[in-house]
Amino acid sequence: MFKEKYNVVGVMSGTSLDGIDLAHIVFTVENNIWEFEILASETVSYTSDWLNKLKIAISFSAVALEILNQEYTSLLAVIIGDFIKKKDIKNLDAVCSHGHTIVHQPQNGITLQIGNLPQISSLIHQTVVCDFRVQDVQLGGQGAPLVPIGDQILFPEYDYCMNLGGFSNVSFEQNKKRIAFDISPVNTVLNFYANELGLDYDDKGSISRTGICNQHLLNELNALKFYQKTPPKSLGFEFVKETTLPVINSYSIPIEDKLRTFTEHVAFQIALALPNKNGSIFITGGGAYNVFLIQRIQFYLPQMKLIIPTAKILEFKEALIFALLGVLKLRGEINVLSSVTGAKKDHTSGIIYSPK
C-alpha cells in the first residue's frame, strides 16, 4: 500500500500499566521524508480489576492466559471502537496496535502480547496491524526495543532518543547503524513502592526527594549482571519480579529511601549506558514528569542537553511509533532493525488482519 498519506490510529499499553494510549495520526511521506500530525489522543486507564489481572498474569497457567487474551482483545476492541466513534475518525487505513506484554523471555524464544487475536479486526470493523514482536524473537532477536526505527525516521535531529516508562531504553546512531537497548527498570519499580504508600505514582519524584540514598543497596543494584551485558539486550517484568524487587526488599529501610536509592540507580545506569556524555537527549514517557529523576540524570550528565517535548508527543510517542510500524508493514518496508534487536536480519514484522 504505497501512498503519500496515511490515516491511522496507534495503540499502546506499556509495562508501567498507566493505561491504554490511543493516538489518531496522519503520516505524510515525500522523497522518503516522513512527517506526522497527532490529531487526537487519549489514555484510557485500567479498572482496578484489570490492573490486578495484568499485574499477576505473568504467573497464569497457559489456559488462564488464553482466556485473558480473549478477554483483553474484547476490552481493547471496545476501547478502540469508542475512541474512533468519539473522535469521529473516518476513512482509516489501519489501526496499529501493540497489545500488552505479559511474557517476554527472548532468551527462551518466548514473547506474548495479549490483545492481538484475529477477531479484533472484525470487532472494530477496521484493518488491524499488530503483534510486532513475535517474528523478531523467532529470528533470534530480542523482540525489543521496536521504537528505534521510529526514532531514526521521525526524530533524527537528536543524538539520543530515550523513553522513561516501565523501563528505560535508548536509541542512537553509531557507525551508521541504529543501536538501541533497554537500560533498567524505571516506573515498574518506582510505582510498585508508591503503591505501597497508597499512591498510583510518586508525583514529580517528590517522595523520592525526601529519602536517603542507601549506598549498600545502590552498589548491589548497580552490580546486577544485566548491566554488564552488551547490547542487544531487553528487559521484561520477569527481571523486576525475580531480581530487582527481591534485592530491594532484602533491605529493611523506609519506602522513601527505597525510592530515593532506586531513582539514583536509574540515573546512574542511564549515564553509564551512553557512549558519549554530551549532545542532546530527547526524553519521552511518563518518567519525564519525574522532576527529581530528570535532575539526577542531569547530575550524572552535566554536558548533555535534556529535551522534553510537548505533552502530546511525550505521552503518546510510543503509540505514534507503533502507528508508524504498522504503516511500514502495510508498505512492505523494514520496520525492525537487526542492529537493535540482534535478529538474523532486518525485517518487516507484524500481522495484518482484515475485517470479515
N, C-alpha and C positions, 0 to 999 in steps of 0.2 A: 504494500500500500504506500506508494510514493506520492506524496503531496507536499505542498509548501506550508500547509496549515493543518494543525491537528487540535481537535476539541475533545479533551479527555478529563476524567476525574481520577486523581491519585488517592489511594487509601493506604494508611499505615497504622499499625499498632505496635508500639515499642515495648521492650522488656521492662521499662520503668512503670508500665501499667497506668500511665496518665490518662489513657482513653484511646479512642479511635479517631485519628486525624483524617479529614477529608478536604481535598482542595480541587476546585474546578479551575483548570488551567488551559490556556491556549498557547500552543507552541507554534512558532514560525521558523522555517529553515530556508535559507537562501545562500547559495555558494558555500554550503557546509558551515554557515554561521547560524547558530541557534539562539533564539530569543524566546522569552516566556512572559506571560502575564497571569498572575493569580487573580481570577475574577471573583471567587468566593471561597470561603474556608470555614471550617468548623471542627471543634473537637468534642466528641460525644463521650462523656465519662461513663465508666462501667458502673453498674449497680453493685452494691456490696456483695450480693450473691455471686455475680460474675467475677468480681475481684478475688473472692475467696477460692473459687474454682480454678482460676488461672494461676493463682499462687501455688496451689498444691498439685496441679496437673502433672508436673514432672514425675510424680510418684504413682500416677494412674496405671492400671493394667492396660493391655492392648485393647481389650473390649471397651473399657471405660473411655479410652482415648478416641475410639471410633465414634462412640455416642457423643462425646464432647465435640468432635469435629463436625458432626451433623448439626448439632445444636448451635455451634458457633457460626457455621455457614449460614444458617437461617437468621441468626441475630445480625450478622454482617449485611445480609441481603435487605433486611428491614431498614437498617440504619442508612445504607447507601440509597435505597429507594426513597426514603424520607428526604434525604439531602437533595437528590435530583428534583423531587417534587417541590420542596420548599424553596429552592433557589431557581426554580423554573428553568432548568437546563434542558436545552433542545439539541437534537442532531449530534449526539455524542459519537465519536469514532470508537471509543472504548472506555471501560472502567479498568484501571490498572491497580491491582490490589496485592499487597504483600502478605496479608493474613497475619496471624500471630504465632510467633515461635514458641513452641513448647519444649522440644528436644533439639539440641544442637550438639552432636558429637561427631564432627567430621573425621576425627581420627579413627572412628569405628564405621565410617561410611553412612552415618545416620544424620538426617535433619528433618524436622517436621514442623511445618507451618499450617496451623488449622485455619479453616475458612476458605480453602481453595478447592472445594469439591465442585465437580462439573455443574451441578444443579444451580449454582449461584447465578449463572448466566440467564437461565430461564426464569429464575425468581425475580430478577430485576429487569428482564427484557432488554438486556444490553450485551454487546460483545465484552467479554472479560479476559484480560491478560493477567496471569497470576502464577504463583508457585515458581519463583525465580531462583531459589537456592538449590533445589534438588539435583538438577543436571550438573551443576558445578561440583558438588560433592561426588557424584558418580564419575566425574572426570578427574578425581583425585584432588580437588580443590577444597578450600576451607568453607566454601559457600558463603563467605563473608570476608570483608565488608563489600557490599554491592554498590554503595553510594559513590565511590570514587570516580566512576566513569562520568557521572553527572557533574562532579566537581571539575573534571577535566573539560567537559563540554560547556557548562554553564557559568563556571566561576574561575576561569583560567588566570585571572589577574592577581590572585593571591598566592603567596609562597606555600602556605599550608591551609587546608580546609579541615576543621576539627568539629566533631559533634560530641557534645556532652549530654548524653542521655542515660539510659540504663547502664551503658558502658561508654568509655571514651574511645573514639577512633580518629585516626588522622590519615590524610592522603596528601601526596605531593609528587612533583616530578623529580626524577633522579636518573641521570644518564639517558634522557629522552624516553623514560618509561614511567608510568604511573605506579607509585608504591603506596600501599595502604595497609593498615593493620589495626586491630584492637589494642588499646594500651592498658586499660584497667577497668574494673567496675567503677561506677560513679553512683548514680541515683538508685540503683538496685540495693546498694548498701546504705547510703545516706537516708533514703526513705524508710528502710527497714527500722532503723533506730529512731527516726522521727515518729514512726507509727507506735513505737513503744512508749512514747511520750503523749500519745493520743492525737498526734498531728499527721496530716497527709504528707507533709514535707517540711524541711527546715527552711522557712521563708527567708530568702536572701542570705542564708547561712548565719542568721542572727544567733542561733543557739550554739552552733559550732564555734563561733567567735568567742563565746564566753568560756569555752572549755580549755583544758590544759593538754598540750601535746605530750603523750606518753612516749618517751624516746625508745624504750624497750619494745613496745608494740610496733612503733613505726619501723624500727630496724627489722623486726620479724616479718612484717608485711613486705617491706622492700626486698627481703631475701627470698621471697617465694619463687619457685623455679620458673614459672611462666615468664617472668621478667628477664630471664636470661636467654629465652628462646629468640631466634632471629625470625623476621617475617618471611613468608606469610604466616600469620597466626590470628586466631579469633577466639572469642570468649562466649560462653553461654551461661545461663543461670546455674548450671551444674557447678561451675567454678565457685560461684558465690556461696552456694549451699554447702558444698563439700570441703571447700578450702578457706575462703575468706572469713565467713562468719564464725566457724569454729576457732580460728586464730584469735579474732577479736573477743569472742565470748570467753576465752580462757583467761582474760584479764578482768579482775573484779574492780572495775573503775566506773565512775559515773558515765551515764549515756552522753552527757555533754563532752566528756573527754574522749569518748569513742568517736563521736562526730568530728571533733577537732583533729584528732590524730588521723582519722581516715581522710579528711579533707587535705591534710598536709601530704599524705601518701599519694593521693590523686595528683596534686600539683607537682610533686617531686617526680613522679613517673612520667608525666607529660613532658616536663623539661628534659628528662633523661632520654626520651624517645626521639626527640627531634635532632637530626644530624647537624643542622645549622641553627644557631641560637639567636639569629637576627632575621629581619624581614617582616612579613605580615602573616597573621593567623586570622582566618575568617571563622568565627565561632558561632555555632548554632546548637539547638537542643535546649531542653529545659534547664540544664546546668548553667547556661549562660546568664540566667537570672540570679544565680547564687553569687552575690556580690563578693562574699568573703572568699569563695573558691577562686574567682577571677583575680582577686587581689593576690592570692597566694601563687597563682600561676605567674602573674606579672613579677612577683618577687624573685622567682627562680629564672625568669626570662626577661631581665631588665632591658635588653636591647630589642625586644620583639614588640611590634605594634599589634595589639589585640583589637580586632574589629568585630563588633557585634552589630548585625544588620537590623532592619526594621522587624517589628514583632511578627509580621506575616511570614517573612522568609525564615526568621529564627525558629518559629514554631512549626512551620509546615514544609521545611526543606526536604525532609525525608519523603513526605507524600509527593512533593514536587518531583523528586528524583525517581521515585518508583513509577510515577506517571511517564517520565522520560524513558525509563527502561521498557515500559510497555509499548511506547511509540516505536522505539528502536526494534523491538520484537516484531511489531506489525510491518516494519520496513525490511525485515530480514537482515538487520545490521547488528554488528557485535555490540552486546550490552554488558558483557562480563569480561574483565581483563585478567589473563592468567598471571601477569606480573603482580597483581594484587592478591589473588586467591590461591595461587600455586597450582591451578588446574593444568592439565596437559596442553591446553591451547585456549586462545581467545575464542569466545563462542556467543551464540545468540540463545539466551536462556529464557524460560517461561513457557507457559501453556496458554493457548488461545481457545476459549470456549465461545461458541455462538449459541444464542437462544434457540430453543426448539419451538 
